[in-house]
Amino acid sequence: MKIVIVDYKAGNVQSVLFALERLGAQATVSSNAEEIKSADKVIFPGVGEASSAMRALKANNLDTLLPTLTQPFLGVCLGMQLLCQHSEEGDTEMLNIIPVPVRKFDAAIKVPHMGWNNLHHLKSGLFAGIKEDEYAYFVHSFYAPVTEHTIAQSSYPEPFSAALQYKNFYAVQFHTEKSGPAGAHILQNFLNL
């Protein structure tokens, strides 16, 4: 199986590589369009700020490539948000793959939302074998609201999308590579899709 991690200089690539290695999987890190298109699975990790990440994607024409992919695709953290329509972070137009906005948490609560939180309302094969209220590790100041594309929820303090799915595009707000056995199980489920 050919796994490609999208390299756009905004991802926590090494952590994801190590998590995959622990599962016995090898991945290539690339921004090359042909290499990404030929992958069996694509992983799109991200940390940082939305407008900077979008500029990096546009610099490599990844903003036009990624929406055309048909293989299983997993966005992680900022990678999830970039798959959405628009972000309140810097009033940024995103990739518009998953028809969901990204909003800033209410100013009355502490941001970023950082630490372990429960996952609930689990749907999709991505969460096969994961129990309701399993913990995952989050670090984010912006969120996707709960919509018909939500396949897992968490709360801070209001419910938000911990994971989304639209067609072949899966996305998780939490860091799979830092979420212990549950995160490893979710990555394995993705590789099995």
PLY file of the C-alpha trace (Angstrom):
ply
format ascii 1.0
element vertex 193
property float x
property float y
property float z
element edge 192
property int vertex1
property int vertex2
end_header
0.00 0.00 0.00
1.34 3.41 -0.97
0.68 6.04 1.72
1.56 9.67 1.06
1.64 12.38 3.71
1.04 15.76 2.09
3.98 18.08 2.70
3.03 21.75 2.72
5.33 22.93 5.52
2.46 23.20 8.02
2.12 19.63 9.16
3.26 17.61 12.13
4.72 15.18 9.61
7.29 13.44 11.84
4.71 12.57 14.50
2.42 11.04 11.88
5.34 9.11 10.31
6.25 7.67 13.71
2.61 6.74 14.43
2.40 4.91 11.09
5.72 3.14 11.73
4.35 1.88 15.07
1.54 0.30 13.02
4.06 -1.30 10.67
3.22 1.07 7.80
5.65 3.13 5.74
4.75 6.47 4.19
6.29 8.94 1.78
6.23 12.67 2.51
5.61 14.65 -0.65
4.16 17.76 -2.27
4.56 16.23 -5.75
1.20 16.05 -7.55
1.92 12.79 -9.37
3.10 11.06 -6.22
0.02 12.22 -4.29
-2.35 11.20 -7.11
-0.84 7.71 -7.29
-1.17 7.05 -3.54
-3.56 4.44 -2.18
-4.10 6.56 0.93
-3.38 10.25 1.57
-2.84 11.80 5.01
-3.02 15.57 5.43
-1.76 16.61 8.89
-1.56 20.21 9.98
-0.62 22.58 12.74
-0.52 26.35 12.56
-2.63 29.12 11.12
-5.20 28.79 8.34
-4.23 31.61 5.95
-0.52 30.71 6.05
-1.34 27.06 5.39
-3.58 28.00 2.45
-0.81 30.15 0.97
1.57 27.19 1.22
-0.96 24.91 -0.49
-1.50 27.43 -3.29
2.25 27.86 -3.79
2.44 24.17 -4.77
-0.93 24.09 -6.59
-2.15 21.64 -3.95
-5.29 23.73 -3.50
-6.46 22.55 -6.95
-5.10 19.00 -6.70
-6.44 17.87 -3.31
-10.16 18.39 -4.09
-9.83 16.10 -7.15
-8.50 13.07 -5.24
-10.69 9.97 -5.09
-8.70 7.68 -2.79
-9.27 7.58 0.99
-7.98 10.87 2.40
-7.49 11.77 6.09
-7.14 15.36 7.31
-5.77 15.79 10.85
-6.24 18.88 13.07
-5.58 21.93 10.85
-5.75 19.45 7.97
-9.41 18.89 8.88
-10.16 22.60 9.00
-8.46 23.21 5.64
-10.86 20.74 4.02
-13.81 22.92 5.07
-15.36 25.93 3.29
-14.23 29.01 5.15
-12.48 29.79 8.44
-13.04 32.69 10.79
-9.28 32.46 11.40
-8.03 35.31 9.26
-11.31 35.28 7.27
-9.76 32.53 5.11
-11.28 30.68 2.17
-10.39 27.03 2.59
-10.33 24.09 0.15
-14.14 23.85 0.20
-14.19 20.05 0.01
-16.39 19.44 3.06
-19.32 21.90 3.09
-18.84 23.06 6.69
-17.58 26.40 8.08
-14.83 26.74 10.70
-15.61 29.03 13.62
-13.69 30.53 16.53
-14.53 29.29 20.00
-16.47 31.77 22.09
-14.25 34.45 23.65
-15.66 33.58 27.09
-13.84 30.23 27.17
-10.13 29.51 27.39
-8.44 28.86 24.05
-6.82 26.90 22.74
-8.89 23.89 23.68
-5.95 21.72 24.70
-5.88 18.30 26.27
-7.81 15.04 26.44
-11.50 15.05 25.68
-14.19 12.44 25.03
-15.39 11.34 21.61
-19.08 10.51 21.28
-21.82 10.03 18.68
-19.36 7.88 16.71
-20.33 6.95 13.14
-18.39 5.51 10.19
-15.91 2.68 9.81
-13.19 5.09 10.88
-14.36 4.49 14.46
-14.88 0.71 14.25
-13.80 -0.82 17.55
-13.67 2.56 19.34
-15.95 2.86 22.37
-18.24 5.81 23.01
-16.52 8.35 25.29
-13.03 7.18 24.32
-10.46 9.94 24.85
-8.54 11.81 22.16
-6.00 14.65 22.35
-7.02 18.10 21.05
-5.16 21.38 20.48
-7.25 23.98 18.60
-8.83 27.43 18.85
-11.26 27.00 15.94
-13.84 24.29 15.33
-16.30 22.88 12.82
-19.90 22.87 14.10
-21.95 19.68 14.19
-23.57 19.05 10.78
-24.82 16.13 8.71
-21.15 15.45 7.83
-20.16 14.94 11.49
-19.03 11.38 12.26
-17.82 12.04 15.83
-18.44 14.79 18.35
-16.73 16.26 21.35
-17.66 19.23 23.54
-15.88 22.38 24.70
-18.29 23.19 26.35
-20.73 23.07 23.41
-20.72 20.14 20.98
-18.45 20.42 17.93
-17.32 18.09 15.14
-14.43 15.95 16.35
-14.52 14.22 12.95
-16.10 14.80 9.56
-16.65 12.73 6.43
-17.66 13.77 2.94
-17.33 11.14 0.22
-13.74 9.78 0.39
-12.56 12.65 2.62
-12.27 11.85 6.33
-11.08 14.41 8.83
-10.37 14.49 12.57
-9.86 17.58 14.73
-7.85 15.66 17.33
-4.29 14.45 16.87
-4.46 10.74 16.02
-0.70 10.46 16.49
-0.95 11.75 20.09
-4.22 10.06 21.11
-2.77 6.82 22.44
-4.36 3.46 21.60
-7.58 5.07 20.29
-5.63 7.27 17.88
-3.58 4.30 16.67
-6.77 2.28 16.19
-8.34 5.11 14.15
-5.22 5.36 11.95
-5.33 1.59 11.42
-9.02 1.80 10.52
-8.18 4.49 7.96
-5.47 2.29 6.43
-8.03 -0.54 6.21
-10.60 1.53 4.29
0 1
1 2
2 3
3 4
4 5
5 6
6 7
7 8
8 9
9 10
10 11
11 12
12 13
13 14
14 15
15 16
16 17
17 18
18 19
19 20
20 21
21 22
22 23
23 24
24 25
25 26
26 27
27 28
28 29
29 30
30 31
31 32
32 33
33 34
34 35
35 36
36 37
37 38
38 39
39 40
40 41
41 42
42 43
43 44
44 45
45 46
46 47
47 48
48 49
49 50
50 51
51 52
52 53
53 54
54 55
55 56
56 57
57 58
58 59
59 60
60 61
61 62
62 63
63 64
64 65
65 66
66 67
67 68
68 69
69 70
70 71
71 72
72 73
73 74
74 75
75 76
76 77
77 78
78 79
79 80
80 81
81 82
82 83
83 84
84 85
85 86
86 87
87 88
88 89
89 90
90 91
91 92
92 93
93 94
94 95
95 96
96 97
97 98
98 99
99 100
100 101
101 102
102 103
103 104
104 105
105 106
106 107
107 108
108 109
109 110
110 111
111 112
112 113
113 114
114 115
115 116
116 117
117 118
118 119
119 120
120 121
121 122
122 123
123 124
124 125
125 126
126 127
127 128
128 129
129 130
130 131
131 132
132 133
133 134
134 135
135 136
136 137
137 138
138 139
139 140
140 141
141 142
142 143
143 144
144 145
145 146
146 147
147 148
148 149
149 150
150 151
151 152
152 153
153 154
154 155
155 156
156 157
157 158
158 159
159 160
160 161
161 162
162 163
163 164
164 165
165 166
166 167
167 168
168 169
169 170
170 171
171 172
172 173
173 174
174 175
175 176
176 177
177 178
178 179
179 180
180 181
181 182
182 183
183 184
184 185
185 186
186 187
187 188
188 189
189 190
190 191
191 192
